[in-house]
Amino acid sequence: EAYKKVIIQAAQTLATRFNPTIGCIKSWDNRKWDYPVIIDNMMNLELLFWAAENGGPSRLKEIAIKHAETTIKNHFRPDGGTYHVIGYDTTSGAVKVRNTHQGYADESVWARGQAWAIYGYTMTYRFTKDKRFLETAQRAADYFISHLPADNVPYWDFMAPEIPNEPRDVSAAAITSSALFELSKYIKEKSQQETYRSMATKILTSLCSAPYLAEGTNSHAVLNHAVGSKPAKSEVDVSIIYADYYFIEAMLRYLQEKK
């Protein structure tokens, strides 16, 4: 209760970055785009949904839904893969460019971006029960699963040019594992439900063993082999705190399934 006012205020502050002409919340300032929106920002919608349900204004939920709808329209390719950055025209709201910032190329699929899409749309369905968002989460998940290597931990970009000699990204794996445990609960078809639950477990199993689990290494983190931004040569093949966070969340969800 002591934190509720702070959370609602944070949500209202985030909402000031929403442009109704574009239908999205602006991601960055002072970049090469006039109005950039990144796939990562699907994760921010949870703050708005929660605030709207816990004493904040109802418009916060409306903004979240609109952002999710616009992202479906402009961030997704027909095969379910996602673009990282969409640059919008601030006057017309039209898409000016589709780029990447942390992926290999504009037309490649950055693994963590795809993970954010799976998780973000699964969470959006949790709050809205709108079938469009569930179907989008599935499209994103199906793309991710179909492009995994044998041990189910993705390379940092699904189209990185030097595969299999490219770095893996355990953060993308952990985020997706956690999301798939939740997504499986919303699927009515038993076989599809089991596919997602089984894949979530397989990813988690790989993360719980060498070379990904940091046990026995000199890392102070839980997982090794994450990638922050390879194009920027930043945090390449290191431990990253959000990889650990979603790994622990996935573990908790796994244990809940076993009860």
Secondary structure, DSSP 4 states (H G I P E B T S, - for coil): -TTHHHHHHHHHHHHTTEETTTTEE---SSSSSSSEEEGGGGGGHHHHHHHHHTTS-THHHHHHHHHHHHHHHHHB-TTS-B-SEEEE-TTT--EEEEE-SSSSSTTS-BHHHHHHHHHHHHHHHHHH--HHHHHHHHHHHHHHHHT--TTS--BSBTT-TTTTSSPB-HHHHHHHHHHHHHHHHH--SHHHHHHHHHHHHHHHHHHTSTTTB-TTSS-SSSB--EEEETTTTEEEEE--HHHHHHHHHHHHHHHHHH-
